[in-house]
Amino acid sequence: MSTQKKVALVVGAQGVIGRNLVDHLATLGDWDVIGLSRRGGAPSGRVRHVAVDLLDRTHCREKLSGLTQVTHIFYAAYQDRPTWAELVPPNLAMLVNVVDAVEPVARGLRHISLMQGYKVYGAHLGPFKTPARENDPHHMPPEFNIDQQAFLEERQKGKGWSWSALRPSVVCGFALGNPMNLAMVIAVYAAISKELGLPLRFPGKPGAYDKLIEMTDAGLLARATVWAATDERCANQAFNINNGDLFRWNEMWPKIARFFELEVAPPLPMSLDVIMADKEPLWNALAEKHGLERHPYKDVSSWRFGDFVFAWDYDVIADGSKARRFGFHEFVDSEEMFLRIFADLRRRRIIP
C-alpha cells in the first residue's frame, strides 16, 4: 500500500454508510479524514468534522474552500423526500455544491466516490430484472442516482481524477438519526414486542416473507469503497457490493427472534410507521427501566424505511461478481451480521 498521505472528504459522515466509512479510514495509517454533515462532530485522532448545509451553495463554498489537501471525495449524503421526483433536485444539488466547492481548490484530487444503490435498477419501483448487473439499462426517470452519476461522468472528462459508483443493497450497521437503517428498525421493533409480551411477527407484505433478498454490511461496504477509490482498475466503474449470500425472511426471521428470546407468530401485514407512532412513551419507559442511553425516539428507528423494505414482495438481488473480477473478494454472512449488530446495540445500551 502506498505510504503517500491521502486526505478523505466523507460527505454524509453521520449516516450509517458515512459513519462506518470514517471509522474504517481512521484505522488506516495513510489517511486523514474530514467528515461533512449538518450536525458536525467532535475531532478524534486523524478525523475532524465540518458542519455544513450542503443545500446552501454559498455556505458550501465558505466552509469548504479551505480544503485544499483533499485527495478523495467519498459522497454518501442523502436527503429524503416524499416522492421519487422530489428526491432529484436536493440530492443532485448537494453533490454539485460539494464538487463545485472542492474540485477547484483541491489540486491533488484523485477520485470521487459516489454511493448509489439498487434504485439504479428500479428495485424501489417493483419487480425488476434480477440478478441486476452494472451494465443493465437505466429505467425511466426520475432517478437521482442516475443523474448524479451522469453529472460526475460529464465533469470528469479531461480531468486528472476518476470516479467510482458503489451500489449496495440494504446497508446495515450502527448509526442514530439515520433514515435508512434496517437493523435498528428490527432491533427496536423486537425490543418493544418483547416489552409488550408479544411474539415477533413479520410486518411486511405477505409475499415478501418468501422472496430472496440480500444485505450489505456497512463495514464491508466501507472496505469496498476504499478499494474502488484506490485501485486504478476501478477507475470510472460501477460495482454492486453485497454480502455475497441470499436469504428469505421466512428463514432469517426466526433466527432474529431467537436472539431476542422471542417466539415467532405468523406474519401480519401492518404499517410500522402507523402502529409504532404512539409508542414513544413506551420506549421512554423501557429506556428508563433498562438504563439505556437516552436518545430521542425519532432517532432510534425509521419505521417508514422498515415498511419500504418489508414491502418487497419480489426478489431483490444483484450480481456482485464484477467486484470480485476486479479484485475485491470479501464477503459477510448476513445472519452473523444481524446478530453482531444487535449485540453491538446492546453493548452501546441503545436497546435492552
N, C-alpha and C positions, 0 to 999 in steps of 0.2 A: 504493500500500500504506500502511496506517495506520502512523504512527510511534509510536503508543502502545505502551508496553512490555508484552510478553507473557511469561509465565513458563510453560514447558512442564515437566510432570512425566512423564517417559518411564518407564513401568513395564515391566521386562524389557529394560533398556538394554544388556545384554551379548550378547543374541541377534542373529541375522543381521538381523532386522527392526528391533529397537530400536537396535542399534549404528549402522546406516545412517541411521535417523531422527535420532539425536543428531547425527551428522556433518552432516546437511543443515541442521538447525535452527541449528547453530553457525555456518553460513555466512550466515545471515540477520541483518540488523543490529538487528532489533527483538525478539529473543528472548533470554531467559536460560533455561538448561536445567538441570534436575535429573534425574539418572538413578538409577533404583532397580534394584537387583539383589541377589542373595545375596552376590556377591563384592565389590560396590562398585567403585571405580576411582579413578584419580588425577585431580584437577581440572585443567582446561585452559581458559584463556580464560573464556568465558561459561558453561562447563559445569562442574558439580560433581556428585559421586556420593554416594549414600547406600546403605550396606549394610543390608539388612533381610530378615527372614524373613517373606515375605508370607502364609505359612500360620499364623503366630503372631499372632493378633488383638491381643494385648496389646503385643507388640513393634512392630506396625504403628502403634498409637496413640502409643507412646512416641517412635518415630523420625519420625513424620510430622505430629505435632500442631503443630509449629512452621512448617509450610509454608503460611503464611497468604497468601502472594502468588501462589500458583498460579492461573493463569487457564485452563489447558488440561491435561487429563489424557489422555495417549496410552497406552492399555493394550495391551501386546504381550507380556505374560508367559505362560508355558506350563509346565505340569508334566506330564511323560509318565507314563503308567501302562500296565500290560499289556493292559487290556481297555477297550472303549468305555465301559462302565458305570463303571469305576473312575476314568475321566478327569473325571467330572462333579463330585464333591464338592470336590477340591482346586482345580480351575480356577474353579469358581464362588466358592468361599470366598476365594480370593486377590483377585478383583475386588471382592467385597463388603467385604473388610477394607480395601482401599485407599480405596474411596469412603466408607465409614463413618468413616475416619480423616481424610480430607482435606476432604470436602464441608462439614462443619460449621464448619471454621476458615477455609476459602478463600472469603471473602465475595465476591470478584470472579470466581469460577469461571464460565466462559462455555461450556465444551464438554468433553465426554468422548468420546474416540475409541476405538472397540473394534475390535481386529484379529480377524478371523474367517478364513474360508477356504471352500473348496468342500465341506467336511464339512456345511455347512448344507444342501447339496443331496443329500447321501448319496453323494458321489463316492467315499468310502472304503469303502462297503459293497458296491459292484458297479455294473454298468451302470445309469446314471441318465439322466434326460431331458436331452438336450443340443440346442442350447446352453442352459445353465441361465440363468435370469433371476431378478432380485432378488425378484420377486413370485411365484415358484414356491411351492407349498405345502410346508410342513415335512414331514419324514419321521418315522416312528415313533421316539420316544426309546428309549434315552438319547442326548443330544447336548448337550454343554456349551456350544457356540457359541450354540445357540438359547436355552438357559437364561440365559446371560449377557446376551443382548440383551433378553430378557423382563424381567430384573432392571432394566436401565437404562431401558427404556420405562416401567416402573411407577414407578421412583424419580424420573424426570424430570417427572412430572405436576405441574403447578403451580409448577415451578421456573423460575428465570431462565436456566438453562443448557440447551443442547441436546446431542444425541448424534449420532454417525455410526458406521456399521459398514463396514469395508473388507474385501472378500473377494478376496484374491489367489489365484492358482494356486500352483504350487510356487515358492517365493521363492528366488532365487539371489543371493548376494553374499558378502562376506567376514565370517566370524566363526569363532572357535575355540570348542570345547567346546559346540557347539550341536547339538541332536538332530535338526534338520531343515534340512540344508544340502546340497542335491543336487550343487552344483558342487564342493564339497570331496570328496564321495564319488567322483565321476567322476575328479577330478584325482589323488587318492591311489591309486585303483584303476589308473589308467593308468600312474602312476609305478612302481608295484610290478610291473605287467605288463611294462613296459619293462626293469626291472632283472632280471627273470627270463627275458628274451628271448622273451616271448610276444606274440602278436598281441592286439589289443583285441577281446574278444568281448562282445557284449551279453549280460548275465547274466539277463535277465528272462524272464517267461513268453513262450512262442512267439508268441502273438497280440499281445503288447504292442509288438513291433518295428514293426508296421504300422499302429497306430492313431494317430489325431490327438490331439495334446497341445499345451498351451501353458504358458508360464512367466511369471513376474513378476520383473522386475529389482528388486533391493532399493532402488536409488536412485530408480527410477520410482515405486515404492510409497511411499517417503518423501515425494516431492513431492506425490503424490496425497493422502496422509494429511493433510498440512498444508493443502492446498487444501480438502479436505472439512471440515476443522475451522474454517476461517476464512471460507468463503463462505456467506453466510446462506441461499442457495438450497439448501444441502446439509443444513440442519438436520433431524434426525430421519429420516435416509435411509440406506439401504444401497447400496453400489456394488461391482460386480465390477471389479477392477483387474488387468489383464493386459497383456502386452507389445503385443498387437494383431495378432500373427501366429500362425499354426498351423504345426506341423511333425510329421513322423513320425520316429521314431528311426532307421528304415532309411535316411533321408537325412541326418540330423544326425550319426549315429554315425561315418561315415567322415570327416566334416569335423573332428570332435573328434580322431579318431585321427591325422589329418594334422598337427594342431597338435603332438601328442606324438611325431611321426615314427614312428608305429606302423602296421603293416599291420592290416587288418580280417579276421577269420575269421568264419565263420557263427555266429550266436547259439547259446549253450549255456545252458539254464536251470540256474542254480545259486544257492544262497543265499549272498550275500556275508557275511552275519552268521556263517555256518558256515565258509566257506573262508578268510575273512580273519582268523579268530580266532587262528591260530597265526603270524601274520605280524609280530607286534611286534618280534622280534629282527631280522628282515629290514629292517623300516622303520628301526629304530635304526641299523643298519649303513649303510643308504642315507643317512640324515641325516648320519652321520659322514663318509661318503665324499664327499658333495657340500657339506659345510659348511652344512647347513640350521640354521635356528633350532630349538632343542631344545624340543619340545612333547610331552607325553605322547601315546602312540599313541591313547588313547581320546578325546583332544581334537581330533584332526585329521580324524576321519571318523566318520559314523554309518552303519554298514553296514545296520542294521535299517531305517533310513529309505530307503536305496537299494533294498532289497528291496521295500519298500512301494510306492514309485513305479514300479519296473520290473515290478511285477506287474499293472499296469493294462492288461489286455488288452481294453480298451474305450475309446472316445473320452472324453477329459477336457477339456471346453471349456465356457466360459461367455460369454454375451453381454456385451461391455463397452460397448455403445452408450449406456447410461444415463449413465455418467460423461461421455461426450462431449456428450450433450444438455444436461447441467448445466454444461458449461464446461471440462472437463479433456480436452485434446486431445493429450497427449504419447503417444509410442509408442517402443518399443525393438525393434531387430532381434535375435531370440533367438540366432542364430548369433554375431553380434557380441558379444552379452552373454557367452556362454560363453567365447569366446576372450579377451575383455577380463579376465574374472575369472581365468582360468588364467594370463594374463600378469601380473596383479597378484599372484597367489600366488607366482609365480616371483620377482617383484621383492621381495616380503617374505621370500623364502627359506623359504617353507613347503613348497614342492615343488621338485625339481630341474629 
